[in-house]
Structures are given as structure tokens and as C-alpha cells.
Amino acid sequence: MIIVMKSKADQQEIDNVIQWVESAGYKAHVSKGVERTIIGAVGDERGKVVLKAVEMMPGVEKIMPILAPYKLASRETKEGNTVIKVGEVEIGGPKFVVIAGPCAVETEDQLMESAFVVKKGGASMLRGGAFKPRTSPYSFQGLGEEGLKILAHAREKTGLPVVTEVMRASDIELIERYADVLQVGARNIQNFALLKAVGHAKKPVLLKRGMMTTLEELLMSAEYILASGNDQVILCERGIRTFETSMRNTLDISAVPVLKDKTHLPVIVDPSHAIGQWKYVLPLAKAAVAVGADGLMIEVHPDPQHALSDGPQSLKPEKFYTLMDEITSIAKIVRKEQAQEHGAH
């Protein structure tokens, strides 16, 4: 249920409504917009008859049902878009964001070289896996805490916030000590115990769509994180499995505008994992910018031929610089048009 407060409702009236909502057994999620405050009442629908009495309280303009099953992720519950701050970087704001780096942290030299490359190219954040979920148990599984320390050192030297993957709830506290954003990978999209655990984390969560996950299922996974108390969720489209065999996955470019319509959460695209081949990353990256994504996640490696993970889809430094030059011009046009459209509304 959504409770829309009147534009002139004071803080005491808002607090009274929150208290009533919580006394009825619901969780109150407050969204303060430019013109008015919206209070989302989330909980067991059996109590909605009791909750309807809130419509008579001072300061309340109206109450409305939340039609989507993902209550907190739904655009109905928040006025405007969620903007997530990671240090000085804003994801979902007016500036297009690029997160780049190698799939895995292999050595300190490899990661530091990658970090300076992506910094020089204009990326806003550094990615790198310290713990690597691999299809084969014999493949490189990551350096663990040593990899996290290398990532933290790269942040210190470059100023780039760090994104890395969490695979187990027991690792969250450790990873939070070193990283700025916790990534939940495609294979863990419906690991509900992990989703609840990162929902209690203090750091933003980058949630990747699964290979066979519908958009509603993606948003329901985000809902687990939001419902557990963490409202800093970034959605990532990274390709889905289809009947096509000429590429690693099929990038669902249509997911971007659909998600932007359904949710207030920021949406980024990972073309590297989608296509699996470096020579196709640039056109897919440009497509993602053009359809309104808030950012990109790009794999970059100084020596892809000898990478321990996902070398074929990683860009060499010069290719990354070309990508950044080409998407920057597109992003300026697209983001300007979006800002003008938002202003007209």
C-alpha cells in the first residue's frame, strides 16, 4: 500500500502515519520527493483492512495499492529515480558511469596496471574479482583476501571505488572492509539467503541478472535486498541464455527501457559477459548507452591472451580507450535529452 501525504503535511503528521503503519504490523518505507512524501507500507496483505483507516489521518492525501509484486523496487513507491553515491561517484544521476577492470585479480602488477588503464580511459570505478565462481572446479578461483587487499591498494593509488563479488554470506563482513560495492553475480541471483544477508550490509549492492531470469524475477531478487533494509541496489543486465550459439549469451537490450519504466533503481549493462568476445563489446556498449542505461561494466585486461579468467571478452587498453571516446559522445546526447524530457514533465 502507498500512502501519499499532502504537499503541506508537516513532519509530525508524517511521523504519526509511520507510527500507525508500524503498529498495524507493516514496515514503513519513506520516500521524500520534491513536492510530497510517499510512505510505502509493506507487509502481509491480510492487514490491509486495518491499514485503510490511515486515510482519515491528518496530512494524508490518499492511499493506493501497489500493483507490482516487487513493492519497494516498484516505481510506484518512489518519486523520481534512486541515485546511489559511491564516494564521489553517482550511479543513476545525470552522469554516465563506467565500471571497468579485469574479471579476476591475478597479481598485484596485473591489477595495478589495469587500474591505471581504466583510470586513464575515464572510468569512474574499478572492478575485479577476488572470489571467482567458475563453471569448472579446476579453473582459477581467485586470490581471496589477498585479492581484496590488492583491490584496496589500487583504490588508494587511483582514487577509484572498488566493485567485487560476494559469493557467501560469511564473506560479507570481510569484503566490506576492502570494497565499496558488493556484487551479487548471475549464479547467485536467487540465492535468497545471500540476498537477505547483503540486505543487511552497509555497502551498495550491484545485482546481476541471471542467465535464465525474467525481469520480474530480477526485481523480486532486488526486493529481498530492499526488504532487508539496504536501499542501495544497482541492477545489471548481463545477457541471457537463448538458443543462439554464436555468442556466449544474448544481450537483452530491451531490458533497459523496460526496467527503467518499472523501477526507480539504476540500471547498468555488462556487454562483456553478454557477448563473450571482445570485438563485439563496443557496438553493444554503444547500444546500451543509446537505450538509456545509467552505466556500463566493461572487462579490461593488459594482456588478455594470458588472463586467468575471461580473456576472450576482455579489452586491451587501446580498445578500451576507443570505447570510452565513442560512448562519451553518445552519452552526452542521450543524458541531455533525458534531462530535458524530465524537466518538461
C-alpha positions in Angstrom: 0.0 0.0 0.0 1.2 3.5 -0.8 0.3 6.4 1.4 0.6 9.8 -0.4 0.9 12.7 2.0 -0.4 16.2 1.2 2.2 18.6 -0.1 1.8 20.7 3.1 2.0 17.8 5.5 4.4 18.6 8.4 6.9 16.2 10.0 4.7 15.4 12.9 1.8 14.3 10.6 4.3 12.1 8.7 5.6 10.6 11.9 2.1 9.8 13.1 1.3 8.0 9.9 4.6 6.0 10.1 3.8 5.0 13.7 0.3 3.9 12.7 1.7 1.8 9.8 4.1 0.1 12.1 1.5 -0.5 14.8 -0.5 -2.3 12.1 2.3 -4.8 11.6 3.8 -3.2 8.4 7.2 -1.9 7.6 7.2 1.8 6.6 9.5 2.9 3.8 9.6 6.7 3.4 10.4 8.4 0.1 10.6 12.2 0.3 10.1 13.8 -3.1 10.4 17.4 -4.2 6.7 18.1 -3.7 5.4 15.5 -1.3 6.2 12.5 0.8 5.2 8.9 -0.1 5.1 6.2 2.6 5.2 2.6 1.4 3.5 0.2 3.8 4.9 -3.3 3.1 3.8 -6.5 4.8 1.1 -9.2 4.9 -1.8 -8.2 2.8 -4.2 -9.6 5.4 -3.8 -6.4 7.4 -4.8 -4.0 4.7 -8.3 -3.5 6.1 -6.8 -2.1 9.3 -4.3 -0.1 7.3 -7.1 1.7 5.3 -8.0 3.7 8.4 -4.9 5.7 7.8 -6.7 7.6 5.0 -8.6 9.6 7.6 -5.4 10.8 9.4 -4.3 14.4 9.2 -1.9 15.2 6.4 -2.9 12.1 4.3 -4.0 12.9 0.7 -4.8 9.3 -0.4 -3.8 5.7 -0.3 -3.2 3.4 -3.2 -2.5 -0.3 -3.7 1.0 -1.3 -5.0 0.1 -3.4 -8.0 3.6 -4.9 -8.7 4.7 -7.9 -6.6 8.0 -6.1 -6.1 6.7 -3.4 -3.7 9.9 -1.5 -2.8 11.6 -1.8 -6.2 8.5 -0.5 -8.0 8.4 2.9 -9.4 5.0 3.4 -7.7 6.7 3.7 -4.3 9.2 6.4 -5.1 9.0 9.8 -6.7 12.0 10.1 -9.1 15.0 7.8 -9.6 17.2 6.4 -7.0 20.8 7.8 -7.2 23.4 5.7 -5.4 26.5 7.5 -4.2 29.8 5.6 -4.0 32.3 8.1 -2.8 32.2 10.9 -5.3 30.5 8.7 -8.0 26.8 8.9 -8.5 25.1 5.9 -10.2 21.6 6.8 -11.6 22.4 10.5 -11.7 23.0 12.8 -14.7 26.5 11.5 -15.4 27.0 8.2 -17.2 29.2 5.8 -15.2 31.7 3.2 -16.4 32.9 0.4 -14.1 36.0 -1.3 -15.7 38.8 -3.7 -14.9 39.8 -7.4 -15.2 37.5 -10.3 -14.5 39.8 -11.5 -11.7 42.6 -10.2 -9.6 45.6 -12.3 -10.6 48.6 -10.4 -9.3 49.3 -7.0 -7.9 51.2 -5.9 -11.0 48.3 -7.1 -13.3 45.6 -5.3 -11.2 47.6 -2.1 -10.7 48.3 -1.9 -14.4 44.6 -2.5 -15.2 43.6 0.1 -12.6 45.8 2.8 -14.1 44.5 1.9 -17.6 40.8 2.3 -16.7 41.6 5.5 -14.7 43.4 7.0 -17.8 40.4 6.0 -20.0 38.0 7.9 -17.8 36.2 5.1 -15.9 34.6 6.0 -12.6 35.1 2.7 -10.7 37.3 -0.4 -10.7 36.1 -3.9 -10.9 38.0 -7.1 -10.1 37.1 -10.5 -8.7 38.9 -11.7 -5.5 36.5 -14.7 -5.2 35.6 -16.2 -8.6 32.6 -18.6 -9.2 33.7 -20.8 -12.1 31.9 -23.5 -14.1 34.8 -25.8 -13.6 36.2 -26.6 -10.1 39.6 -26.8 -11.7 39.6 -23.2 -13.0 41.2 -20.3 -11.2 39.0 -19.5 -8.2 40.5 -16.2 -7.1 43.0 -15.0 -4.5 40.6 -14.4 -1.7 41.6 -11.9 0.9 44.9 -11.3 -0.8 43.0 -10.2 -3.9 40.9 -7.8 -1.7 44.0 -6.2 -0.3 45.3 -5.6 -3.8 42.0 -4.0 -4.8 42.1 -1.7 -1.8 45.7 -0.8 -2.7 44.6 0.1 -6.2 41.8 2.3 -4.8 44.4 4.1 -2.7 46.6 4.7 -5.7 44.0 5.7 -8.2 41.1 7.0 -6.2 38.7 4.6 -8.0 36.0 3.0 -5.8 36.1 -0.8 -6.0 33.5 -3.3 -7.0 34.0 -7.0 -6.2 31.8 -10.1 -6.0 30.5 -11.8 -2.8 29.6 -15.5 -3.0 28.9 -16.4 0.6 27.1 -14.6 3.4 30.0 -15.5 5.7 32.4 -13.4 3.5 30.3 -10.2 3.6 32.0 -8.6 6.6 35.4 -9.3 5.2 34.6 -7.9 1.7 33.0 -4.8 3.2 36.3 -4.0 4.9 38.0 -3.7 1.5 35.4 -3.0 -1.2 33.0 -0.1 -1.9 30.3 -2.1 -3.7 29.2 -5.7 -3.2 28.4 -7.6 -6.5 25.9 -10.5 -6.4 26.7 -12.5 -9.6 24.3 -14.1 -12.1 24.7 -17.5 -10.5 23.5 -16.2 -7.1 20.5 -14.1 -8.3 18.1 -16.4 -6.5 20.3 -17.3 -3.6 17.8 -15.8 -1.2 19.9 -16.4 2.0 22.7 -14.4 0.3 20.3 -11.7 -0.9 18.9 -11.2 2.7 22.5 -11.1 4.0 23.7 -8.3 1.6 20.4 -6.6 2.5 21.9 -6.1 6.0 25.2 -4.8 4.6 26.1 -1.2 4.7 27.6 -1.0 1.2 25.7 -0.7 -2.1 24.8 -3.9 -4.0 25.3 -4.5 -7.7 22.8 -7.2 -8.6 23.4 -9.1 -11.9 20.5 -10.7 -13.8 20.7 -14.4 -14.1 21.2 -16.3 -17.3 17.6 -17.6 -17.2 16.0 -14.9 -15.1 12.9 -12.9 -16.1 12.9 -9.2 -15.4 10.2 -9.8 -12.7 12.4 -12.4 -11.1 15.3 -9.9 -11.1 13.2 -7.3 -9.5 11.9 -9.8 -6.9 15.6 -10.6 -6.0 16.2 -6.9 -5.6 13.1 -6.8 -3.4 14.8 -9.3 -1.0 17.7 -6.8 -0.6 15.5 -3.8 -0.2 13.1 -5.5 2.3 16.1 -6.4 4.4 17.0 -2.8 4.8 19.6 -2.0 2.1 18.1 0.6 -0.3 21.3 0.9 -2.4 20.7 -1.6 -5.2 22.1 -1.3 -8.8 20.6 -3.6 -11.4 22.8 -5.1 -14.1 21.7 -6.7 -17.4 24.5 -9.1 -18.5 22.9 -11.3 -21.1 20.5 -14.2 -21.0 20.8 -17.8 -22.4 18.9 -18.4 -25.6 19.0 -20.9 -28.4 21.7 -18.8 -30.2 25.2 -20.5 -30.1 27.3 -17.9 -32.0 27.8 -15.9 -28.8 28.2 -16.6 -25.1 24.8 -15.1 -24.1 22.2 -12.8 -25.8 22.3 -9.3 -24.5 18.7 -8.3 -23.8 19.0 -4.6 -24.7 15.2 -4.2 -24.4 15.6 -4.9 -20.6 17.0 -1.5 -20.1 14.0 0.7 -21.1 11.6 -1.9 -19.6 13.4 -1.8 -16.2 13.6 2.0 -16.3 9.8 2.0 -16.7 9.1 -0.4 -13.9 11.7 0.5 -11.2 13.3 3.6 -9.7 16.6 1.7 -9.3 19.6 2.5 -11.6 20.3 0.0 -14.4 23.7 -0.7 -15.9 24.8 -3.1 -18.7 27.7 -5.6 -18.9 28.2 -6.3 -22.6 31.5 -8.2 -21.9 29.8 -11.2 -20.2 26.8 -11.0 -22.6 28.8 -11.5 -25.8 31.9 -13.2 -24.6 34.0 -11.8 -27.5 35.9 -8.6 -27.2 35.3 -7.4 -30.8 31.6 -7.1 -30.2 31.8 -5.3 -26.9 32.0 -1.8 -28.4 28.8 -1.9 -30.5 26.8 -3.4 -27.6 28.2 -0.8 -25.2 27.1 2.0 -27.6 23.6 0.3 -27.9 23.3 0.2 -24.1 24.1 3.9 -23.8 21.6 4.8 -26.6 18.7 3.0 -24.9 19.2 4.8 -21.6 21.4 2.7 -19.4 22.9 4.5 -16.4 26.3 2.9 -16.9 28.4 0.1 -18.2 30.6 -2.7 -16.7 33.5 -3.5 -19.0 36.2 -6.1 -18.7 39.7 -4.7 -19.4 43.0 -6.6 -19.1 46.5 -5.5 -20.0 47.3 -9.0 -21.5 44.0 -10.8 -22.3 45.8 -13.7 -24.0 47.3 -14.8 -20.7 44.3 -13.8 -18.5 43.3 -16.5 -15.9 39.6 -15.7 -16.4 37.5 -14.4 -19.4 40.4 -13.3 -21.5 38.5 -13.6 -24.8 36.0 -11.0 -23.8 38.5 -8.5 -22.2 39.5 -5.4 -24.0 43.2 -4.4 -24.4 43.9 -0.8 -23.1 43.9 0.8 -26.6 40.5 -0.8 -27.4 39.1 0.4 -24.1 40.3 4.0 -24.8 38.5 3.8 -28.2 35.3 2.6 -26.4 35.4 5.4 -23.9 35.9 8.0 -26.6 32.9 6.7 -28.7 30.4 6.2 -25.8 31.2 9.5 -24.2 29.8 11.4 -27.2 26.7 9.3 -27.3 26.2 9.6 -23.6 26.3 13.4 -23.7 23.5 13.4 -26.2 21.3 10.8 -24.5 21.7 12.1 -21.0 21.0 15.7 -22.2 17.8 14.5 -23.9 16.7 12.6 -20.8 17.3 15.6 -18.6 15.3 17.8 -21.0 12.5 15.3 -21.0 12.5 15.0 -17.2 12.4 18.8 -17.0 9.4 19.0 -19.3 7.5 16.7 -17.0 
